[in-house]
Amino acid sequence: MDYEFSLGWMFGGLMIALAGGLIVIFYRQIAENLANGVSSYDHVKLFGIITVVVGLLVTANLHTFLLGLLVKLMFGK
């Protein structure tokens, strides 16, 4: 599989990473208003960090490579 850079995926990945960054910054307000409060602070922050990592993978257009590798491992060929 050849690597191919795409401006669309780059901007989309940056938006995903930005959304995850905002979740990490405002995790307390999000947890208090949308989740169960203090008990879910760490869960909301973890979700934000995972979102930032996924956004960076999408920005570099590596998500298709990793998903293809996962499918090959699961189903062969």
DSSP file (Angstrom, degrees, kcal/mol; ACC not computed):
  #  RESIDUE AA STRUCTURE BP1 BP2  ACC     N-H-->O    O-->H-N    N-H-->O    O-->H-N    TCO  KAPPA ALPHA  PHI   PSI    X-CA   Y-CA   Z-CA
    1    1 A M              0   0    0      0, 0.0     2,-0.3     0, 0.0    64,-0.0   0.000 360.0 360.0 360.0 128.5    0.0    0.0    0.0
    2    2 A D        -     0   0    0      1,-0.0     2,-0.4     2,-0.0    63,-0.0  -0.615 360.0-119.3 -88.8 145.1    1.4    3.3   -1.0
    3    3 A Y        -     0   0    0     -2,-0.3     2,-0.4    62,-0.0    59,-0.1  -0.668  32.1-175.3 -81.8 134.5    1.4    6.4    1.2
    4    4 A E        -     0   0    0     -2,-0.4     2,-0.2    57,-0.3    -2,-0.0  -0.986  18.0-138.0-136.2 124.9   -0.6    9.3   -0.3
    5    5 A F        -     0   0    0     -2,-0.4     2,-0.4     4,-0.0    55,-0.1  -0.581  21.3-172.4 -80.5 141.7   -0.8   12.8    1.3
    6    6 A S     >  -     0   0    0     -2,-0.2     4,-1.9    53,-0.2     5,-0.1  -0.990  24.6-153.7-138.7 127.4   -4.2   14.4    1.2
    7    7 A L  H  > S+     0   0    0     -2,-0.4     4,-2.6     2,-0.2     5,-0.2   0.864  98.7  56.9 -65.6 -35.4   -5.1   18.0    2.2
    8    8 A G  H  > S+     0   0    0      1,-0.2     4,-2.4     2,-0.2    -1,-0.2   0.936 109.3  43.7 -61.4 -47.4   -8.7   17.0    3.0
    9    9 A W  H  > S+     0   0    0      2,-0.2     4,-2.8     1,-0.2    -1,-0.2   0.857 111.8  56.1 -66.1 -33.8   -7.6   14.3    5.5
   10   10 A M  H  X S+     0   0    0     -4,-1.9     4,-2.2     2,-0.2    -2,-0.2   0.954 111.5  40.9 -63.1 -49.6   -5.0   16.8    6.9
   11   11 A F  H  X S+     0   0    0     -4,-2.6     4,-2.0     2,-0.2    -2,-0.2   0.889 115.8  51.1 -67.1 -38.1   -7.6   19.4    7.7
   12   12 A G  H  X S+     0   0    0     -4,-2.4     4,-2.1    -5,-0.2    -2,-0.2   0.919 111.3  48.0 -63.1 -43.0  -10.1   16.8    8.9
   13   13 A G  H  X S+     0   0    0     -4,-2.8     4,-2.7    45,-0.3    46,-0.2   0.869 109.4  52.9 -65.5 -37.3   -7.5   15.3   11.2
   14   14 A L  H  X S+     0   0    0     -4,-2.2     4,-2.4     2,-0.2    -1,-0.2   0.881 109.0  49.9 -65.4 -36.7   -6.6   18.7   12.6
   15   15 A M  H  X S+     0   0    0     -4,-2.0     4,-2.3     2,-0.2    -2,-0.2   0.899 111.3  48.6 -67.6 -39.8  -10.2   19.4   13.4
   16   16 A I  H  X S+     0   0    0     -4,-2.1     4,-2.3     2,-0.2    -2,-0.2   0.924 113.1  47.7 -63.8 -44.4  -10.5   16.1   15.2
   17   17 A A  H  X S+     0   0    0     -4,-2.7     4,-2.4     1,-0.2    -2,-0.2   0.886 111.0  51.6 -64.4 -38.7   -7.3   16.8   17.1
   18   18 A L  H  X S+     0   0    0     -4,-2.4     4,-2.3     2,-0.2    -2,-0.2   0.914 109.2  49.7 -63.5 -43.0   -8.6   20.3   18.0
   19   19 A A  H  X S+     0   0    0     -4,-2.3     4,-1.9     1,-0.2    -2,-0.2   0.913 112.0  48.4 -62.3 -42.3  -11.9   18.9   19.3
   20   20 A G  H  X S+     0   0    0     -4,-2.3     4,-2.2     2,-0.2    -2,-0.2   0.887 109.9  52.5 -64.7 -38.3   -9.9   16.4   21.4
   21   21 A G  H  X S+     0   0    0     -4,-2.4     4,-2.3     1,-0.2    -2,-0.2   0.897 108.3  50.2 -63.3 -40.4   -7.8   19.2   22.7
   22   22 A L  H  X S+     0   0    0     -4,-2.3     4,-2.6     2,-0.2    -1,-0.2   0.869 108.7  52.7 -65.6 -35.7  -10.8   21.2   23.7
   23   23 A I  H  < S+     0   0    0     -4,-1.9    -2,-0.2     2,-0.2    -1,-0.2   0.914 110.4  47.9 -64.0 -41.9  -12.2   18.1   25.5
   24   24 A V  H >< S+     0   0    0     -4,-2.2     3,-0.8     1,-0.2    -2,-0.2   0.889 114.1  47.0 -66.1 -38.5   -8.9   17.8   27.4
   25   25 A I  H 3< S+     0   0    0     -4,-2.3     3,-0.3     1,-0.2    -2,-0.2   0.927 123.2  31.7 -69.1 -44.6   -8.9   21.5   28.3
   26   26 A F  T 3X S+     0   0    0     -4,-2.6     4,-2.1     1,-0.2    -1,-0.2  -0.104  78.6 127.8-105.7  35.0  -12.6   21.7   29.4
   27   27 A Y  H <> S+     0   0    0     -3,-0.8     4,-2.6     1,-0.2     5,-0.2   0.832  70.3  54.6 -64.3 -32.9  -12.9   18.1   30.8
   28   28 A R  H  > S+     0   0    0     -3,-0.3     4,-2.4     2,-0.2    -1,-0.2   0.939 110.4  44.1 -67.7 -45.3  -14.2   19.2   34.2
   29   29 A Q  H  > S+     0   0    0      2,-0.2     4,-2.1     1,-0.2     5,-0.2   0.900 115.7  48.9 -65.5 -39.4  -17.1   21.2   32.7
   30   30 A I  H  X>S+     0   0    0     -4,-2.1     4,-2.9     2,-0.2     5,-0.7   0.928 112.7  47.5 -65.1 -44.5  -17.9   18.5   30.3
   31   31 A A  H  X5S+     0   0    0     -4,-2.6     6,-1.8     1,-0.2     4,-1.1   0.893 113.7  47.4 -65.4 -39.2  -17.8   15.8   33.0
   32   32 A E  H  <5S+     0   0    0     -4,-2.4    -1,-0.2    -5,-0.2    -2,-0.2   0.871 121.5  35.0 -70.5 -35.5  -20.0   17.9   35.3
   33   33 A N  H  <5S+     0   0    0     -4,-2.1    -2,-0.2    -5,-0.2    -3,-0.2   0.816 133.1  21.8 -90.1 -31.9  -22.6   18.7   32.7
   34   34 A L  H  <5S+     0   0    0     -4,-2.9    -3,-0.2    -5,-0.2    -2,-0.1   0.670 122.7  36.0-112.0 -21.4  -22.7   15.6   30.5
   35   35 A A  S  <<S-     0   0    0     -4,-1.1     3,-0.1    -5,-0.7     6,-0.0  -0.250 103.4 -72.6-116.4-155.9  -21.4   12.8   32.7
   36   36 A N    >   -     0   0    0      1,-0.3     3,-0.6    -2,-0.1     2,-0.3   0.205  67.6-123.5 -92.9  17.0  -21.6   11.8   36.4
   37   37 A G  G >  S+     0   0    0     -6,-1.8     3,-1.9     1,-0.2    -1,-0.3  -0.635  79.2  10.5  87.5-135.0  -19.3   14.6   37.7
   38   38 A V  G >  S+     0   0    0     -2,-0.3     3,-1.3     1,-0.3     4,-0.4   0.808 122.4  60.7 -57.8 -35.9  -16.1   13.9   39.7
   39   39 A S  G <  S+     0   0    0     -3,-0.6    -1,-0.3     1,-0.3     4,-0.2   0.690 108.7  43.8 -68.6 -16.4  -16.2   10.2   39.2
   40   40 A S  G <> S+     0   0    0     -3,-1.9     4,-2.2     1,-0.1    -1,-0.3   0.260  78.3 103.8-114.3  13.3  -15.8   10.6   35.4
   41   41 A Y  H <> S+     0   0    0     -3,-1.3     4,-2.3    -4,-0.2     5,-0.2   0.943  86.7  45.3 -56.3 -48.7  -13.2   13.3   35.2
   42   42 A D  H  > S+     0   0    0     -4,-0.4     4,-2.5     1,-0.2    -1,-0.2   0.854 110.7  53.8 -66.7 -34.6  -10.5   10.8   34.2
   43   43 A H  H  > S+     0   0    0      2,-0.2     4,-2.2     1,-0.2    -1,-0.2   0.913 110.4  46.0 -66.1 -41.8  -12.8    9.1   31.7
   44   44 A V  H  X S+     0   0    0     -4,-2.2     4,-2.0     2,-0.2    -2,-0.2   0.908 113.4  49.2 -68.2 -41.2  -13.5   12.3   29.9
   45   45 A K  H  X S+     0   0    0     -4,-2.3     4,-2.2    -5,-0.2    -2,-0.2   0.906 110.9  50.4 -64.6 -41.0   -9.9   13.3   29.9
   46   46 A L  H  X S+     0   0    0     -4,-2.5     4,-2.6     1,-0.2     5,-0.2   0.904 108.5  52.3 -62.6 -41.8   -8.9    9.9   28.5
   47   47 A F  H  X S+     0   0    0     -4,-2.2     4,-2.0     1,-0.2    -1,-0.2   0.896 109.6  50.1 -60.7 -39.9  -11.5   10.2   25.8
   48   48 A G  H  X S+     0   0    0     -4,-2.0     4,-2.0     2,-0.2    -2,-0.2   0.900 110.6  48.3 -65.1 -41.8  -10.0   13.6   24.8
   49   49 A I  H  X S+     0   0    0     -4,-2.2     4,-2.2     2,-0.2    -2,-0.2   0.908 111.5  49.7 -66.5 -41.6   -6.4   12.2   24.7
   50   50 A I  H  X S+     0   0    0     -4,-2.6     4,-2.5     1,-0.2    -1,-0.2   0.888 109.9  52.4 -62.4 -38.9   -7.5    9.3   22.5
   51   51 A T  H  X S+     0   0    0     -4,-2.0     4,-2.3    -5,-0.2    -2,-0.2   0.882 108.0  50.7 -65.3 -38.6   -9.3   11.7   20.2
   52   52 A V  H  X S+     0   0    0     -4,-2.0     4,-2.2     2,-0.2    -2,-0.2   0.919 110.9  48.6 -64.1 -43.6   -6.2   13.8   19.9
   53   53 A V  H  X S+     0   0    0     -4,-2.2     4,-2.1     2,-0.2    -2,-0.2   0.924 112.4  47.8 -63.4 -44.6   -4.1   10.7   19.0
   54   54 A V  H  X S+     0   0    0     -4,-2.5     4,-2.4     1,-0.2    -1,-0.2   0.904 110.4  53.3 -62.6 -40.3   -6.7    9.6   16.4
   55   55 A G  H  X S+     0   0    0     -4,-2.3     4,-2.3     1,-0.2    -2,-0.2   0.890 108.4  49.2 -61.1 -40.1   -6.8   13.1   15.0
   56   56 A L  H  X S+     0   0    0     -4,-2.2     4,-1.8     2,-0.2    -1,-0.2   0.874 110.3  50.9 -68.5 -36.3   -3.0   13.1   14.6
   57   57 A L  H  <>S+     0   0    0     -4,-2.1     5,-2.6     2,-0.2     6,-0.7   0.907 112.2  46.7 -64.4 -41.1   -3.1    9.7   12.8
   58   58 A V  H ><5S+     0   0    0     -4,-2.4     3,-1.1     3,-0.2   -45,-0.3   0.881 108.2  56.7 -68.3 -37.6   -5.8   11.0   10.5
   59   59 A T  H 3<5S+     0   0    0     -4,-2.3   -53,-0.2     1,-0.3    -1,-0.2   0.901 111.0  42.8 -59.6 -41.7   -3.8   14.2    9.9
   60   60 A A  T 3<5S-     0   0    0     -4,-1.8    -1,-0.3    -5,-0.1    -2,-0.2   0.428 112.2-123.1 -84.0   0.9   -0.8   12.1    8.7
   61   61 A N  T < 5S+     0   0    0     -3,-1.1     4,-0.3    -4,-0.2   -57,-0.3   0.830  75.3 126.4  59.5  35.4   -3.1    9.9    6.7
   62   62 A L     >< +     0   0    0     -5,-2.6     4,-2.4    -6,-0.2     5,-0.2   0.518  45.7  84.5 -96.0  -8.4   -1.9    6.8    8.6
   63   63 A H  H  > S+     0   0    0     -6,-0.7     4,-2.5     1,-0.2     5,-0.2   0.873  89.1  50.9 -65.1 -36.6   -5.4    5.6    9.7
   64   64 A T  H  > S+     0   0    0      2,-0.2     4,-2.3     1,-0.2    -1,-0.2   0.887 110.5  50.0 -67.8 -37.1   -5.9    3.8    6.4
   65   65 A F  H  > S+     0   0    0     -4,-0.3     4,-2.3     2,-0.2    -2,-0.2   0.933 113.4  45.1 -64.1 -46.4   -2.6    2.0    6.7
   66   66 A L  H  X S+     0   0    0     -4,-2.4     4,-2.2     2,-0.2    -2,-0.2   0.891 113.8  48.8 -67.6 -39.5   -3.3    0.9   10.3
   67   67 A L  H  X S+     0   0    0     -4,-2.5     4,-2.3     2,-0.2    -1,-0.2   0.900 111.8  49.8 -66.7 -39.1   -6.9   -0.2    9.5
   68   68 A G  H  X S+     0   0    0     -4,-2.3     4,-2.2     2,-0.2    -2,-0.2   0.901 110.8  49.9 -63.4 -41.0   -5.6   -2.2    6.5
   69   69 A L  H  X S+     0   0    0     -4,-2.3     4,-2.1     2,-0.2    -2,-0.2   0.898 110.6  50.1 -63.4 -41.3   -2.9   -3.8    8.6
   70   70 A L  H  X S+     0   0    0     -4,-2.2     4,-2.1     2,-0.2    -2,-0.2   0.905 110.5  48.9 -64.2 -42.2   -5.5   -4.7   11.2
   71   71 A V  H  X S+     0   0    0     -4,-2.3     4,-2.8     1,-0.2     5,-0.4   0.896 110.4  51.5 -65.4 -39.8   -7.8   -6.3    8.6
   72   72 A K  H  X S+     0   0    0     -4,-2.2     4,-1.7     1,-0.2    -1,-0.2   0.888 110.6  48.7 -63.8 -38.6   -4.9   -8.3    7.2
   73   73 A L  H  < S+     0   0    0     -4,-2.1    -1,-0.2     2,-0.2    -2,-0.2   0.881 117.3  41.2 -67.6 -37.7   -4.1   -9.6   10.6
   74   74 A M  H  < S+     0   0    0     -4,-2.1    -2,-0.2    -5,-0.2    -1,-0.2   0.902 131.7  19.7 -78.2 -41.3   -7.7  -10.6   11.4
   75   75 A F  H  < S-     0   0    0     -4,-2.8    -3,-0.2     1,-0.2    -2,-0.2   0.462  98.0-132.7-112.8  -3.6   -8.7  -12.1    8.0
   76   76 A G     <        0   0    0     -4,-1.7    -1,-0.2    -5,-0.4    -2,-0.1  -0.177 360.0 360.0  77.0-176.4   -5.4  -12.9    6.3
   77   77 A K              0   0    0     -4,-0.1    -5,-0.1    -2,-0.0    -1,-0.1   0.491 360.0 360.0  52.6 360.0   -4.5  -12.1    2.7
